[in-house]
Amino acid sequence: MTATTNGLLLEATDVTKTYGAVVALKAASLAVRPGEVHALMGANGAGKSTLVKILTGAVHPDTGRIAVRGRERVVHSPAEARRGGLVSVYQEPALIPDLDLRSNLRLTQTPLEPFRHWVRELGLDELDLATMARRVPLASLRIIDLARALAIEPDVLMLDEMTAALPANLTERVLEVVGRQRGGDRSVIFISHRMIEIAAVCDRATVLREGETVGVVDVTDGSEERIVELMLGQAATELPAVAERTAAAGRPADARPRLAARGLTARRKLHDVSFDLYPGEVLGVVALEGQGQDELFEILSGSDRPAAGELLVDGASVSFHHPADAIRAGLVYIPADRAEALLMQRSVRENIALPFTTRMRDWGLLPMGKEKQKVDGAIATLQIDTRAQGEVRRLSGGNQQKVTIARWVAGGVRTMLCFDPTRGIDIRTKNQIYVLLRDLAEAGAAVLLYTSELKEVQLVCDRAIVIFGGNVVAEVPAADADEPTLLRAAYNLRSDAAMPEEIAAEAVAAEAGEAVEAAEPVAEGAPAPAGSETGR
């Protein structure tokens, strides 16, 4: 088929969608040309995912017009959209966990040989289709989902945060494949919060703000600032600057750590890790994928026990058998995956109030009096959009993460363990979280922050430890923690010499701090790596 006289492959005009009082889309328009990679940009909650779901039939619009190659189309289901050449790869893999990979492919009538071709092109050289989907690491599941979509040769391929959970080597493969879609008769709609990826593969960008299309930008050198300006609107001038601070400078010589680790060892991934975290500071943790950071946070949060070593809280040795033990000791955990921490079908207030309802028979009751004031205060402090407070699942990813943090802010926090809390979150919400973490430290809390975005270290932290191969290989003060320094330390390069070419090539993903390990082949009967299942 060829493009139509107006030169557009896909056109959406004035699309609207509401959920009760919540307006998800109020005037969204999108025009995609044949042969282009078109970015769909916007802050969390701007309506990007809702628009993609409407285009692929997962959600029905209230009003608006959608045309493919000049013909108006009403899509009633994802299966109908696939038959019509519109396919999306969503943020979460769309495979049934308790079916093997071959059965998942049959469900979507995916042709096997083209699928195998794309799996190899995307970096998974060996794949056993008899493997149960639940046993496949998250990164591999996302590649399988993309290969499945590419195998049917869609007219429009929509990628919603495709690279968010991928290591650097797979991210590079995905970007190469996306880039090769240019110039033909098909197109790609690409959603990502990483400007480096938008600049690498996209031709134009449509920007949504608060459910409305606010601009279309040609992606060229310098276009990033214009995109951000459109995304944030007036908020672009309202973002508070995060001042560089060094808590260590004012710390008494005899200060006692709030949290101390001594020789922690776990599951062949963590080896003799020691550090001190003091009240009033944000301590960063920097590591490439699979270097032991998952195991470290699992131990600190009470989800796992170390094989050796000791934990001390305020100078006293502690042993955690359950996350509740860590919480009682004052250690609260903020995961990257909001679904781990939230009751998605309960309200914002109920989720934030959970620490106040410690007995099972109290569940379901909203807090009153002082507790209600604290919940209201936390909502206001984090600027949480509560228009969808009937169900947390209706909130954007950024607002969901703020609810996770607000829960502990409301109850008072002494030590906060944050595992990549800004992953997949828009710029404005990231800045709000940066300021909140600094304010918590200023008030005397201790914050341990693992981040996959190296630039966050200087924005938020007082100092950082770097983990490589399960060992702490460096400690860097914030003043020296620029991205090249942290990247060299993360690769355990001890000299200031230039990085080898193979490492420098992979550093294109360093802005997101992603890993450079190759994905392990998925063999029948092999257990999934620790922390690799969906959710961690």
Helices and strands as residue ranges (DSSP letters): E 10-19, E 22-32, E 37-41, H 48-55, E 63-68, E 71-72, H 78-83, E 86-89, H 101-107, H 112-121, G 133-135, H 138-151, E 156-160, H 168-179, E 187-191, H 195-201, E 204-209, E 212-218, H 223-232, G 233-237, G 247-250, E 259-266, E 270-277, E 282-286, H 293-300, E 308-313, E 316-318, H 323-328, E 331-334, G 338-340, H 348-353, G 354-356, G 360-362, H 370-381, G 392-394, H 397-411, E 415-419, H 427-442, E 446-450, H 455-460, E 463-468, E 471-477, G 478-480, H 483-490, H 501-506, G 507-512
